[in-house]
Amino acid sequence: MKAAVGDRLIVRSRHLAEPDRLGEIVEVRGADGQPPYLVRWSNEESEHLVFPGPDAHVEHSSGA
């Protein structure tokens, strides 16, 4: 998985009643775009360090 600042991280929900988690990558801490990522989730004001699992994917911003 590779990402850049401004890309979106999407984590698929494991339950039908729960929405997917959407967040903006605000910092890439791994080498060459690799995790971990500092992510600001769309429903929260705080930022979290994320090591994405197999249920996550990156949606690249239009500038990437």
PEDARA-V842631 format. One record per residue. N is the residue number from 1. RES is the residue in one small letter. SS is DSSP state (H for helix, E for strand, L for the rest). BURIAL is 1 if it has 24 or more other C-alpha atoms within 12 Angstrom, else 0. Layout:
BEGIN
N | RES | SS | BURIAL
N | RES | SS | BURIAL
END
This chain:
BEGIN
1 | m | L | 1
2 | k | L | 1
3 | a | L | 1
4 | a | L | 1
5 | v | L | 1
6 | g | L | 1
7 | d | L | 1
8 | r | E | 1
9 | l | E | 1
10 | i | E | 1
11 | v | E | 1
12 | r | L | 0
13 | s | L | 0
14 | r | L | 0
15 | h | L | 0
16 | l | L | 0
17 | a | L | 0
18 | e | L | 0
19 | p | L | 0
20 | d | L | 0
21 | r | E | 1
22 | l | E | 0
23 | g | E | 1
24 | e | E | 1
25 | i | E | 1
26 | v | E | 1
27 | e | E | 1
28 | v | E | 1
29 | r | L | 0
30 | g | L | 0
31 | a | H | 0
32 | d | H | 0
33 | g | H | 0
34 | q | L | 0
35 | p | L | 1
36 | p | L | 1
37 | y | E | 1
38 | l | E | 1
39 | v | E | 1
40 | r | E | 1
41 | w | E | 1
42 | s | L | 0
43 | n | L | 0
44 | e | L | 0
45 | e | L | 0
46 | s | L | 0
47 | e | E | 0
48 | h | E | 0
49 | l | E | 0
50 | v | E | 1
51 | f | L | 0
52 | p | L | 1
53 | g | L | 0
54 | p | L | 0
55 | d | L | 0
56 | a | E | 1
57 | h | E | 1
58 | v | E | 1
59 | e | E | 0
60 | h | L | 0
61 | s | L | 0
62 | s | L | 0
63 | g | L | 0
64 | a | L | 0
END
